[in-house]
Amino acid sequence: MAALAASQSFAAGQGAGAASRCYGEWSEAAPIVAREKLRSAVDVQDMAREELGGDVVRILLCEGDEGFVYRLVLRRLDGHIGTVTVTAARKRDQ
């Protein structure tokens, strides 16, 4: 659960820092993920499913003052829609 500790909010809200730019098109995001050596969206999506349950509806790569984050829109098992913001940085040991 520590990997999702950046911000979890199932109410409206920005989460961990304001993002200046988000990339929803993976033709734009993929080169950034590779260049910055970020966690892949697939890894973050799988982790969110395992740790939070439910389905990932949308995932965005966003850049802000504190670095890159993924913003996920989730449909929880109870049917509620919420957002989760997860750091995109890899752990130091990876």
Secondary structure, DSSP 8 states (H G I E B T S, - for coil): -GGGTTEEESSS---SS-EEEEE-SHHHHHHHHHHHTB--HHHHHHHHHHHH-SEEEEEEEEEETTEEEEEEEEE-TTS-EEEEEEE-B--TT-
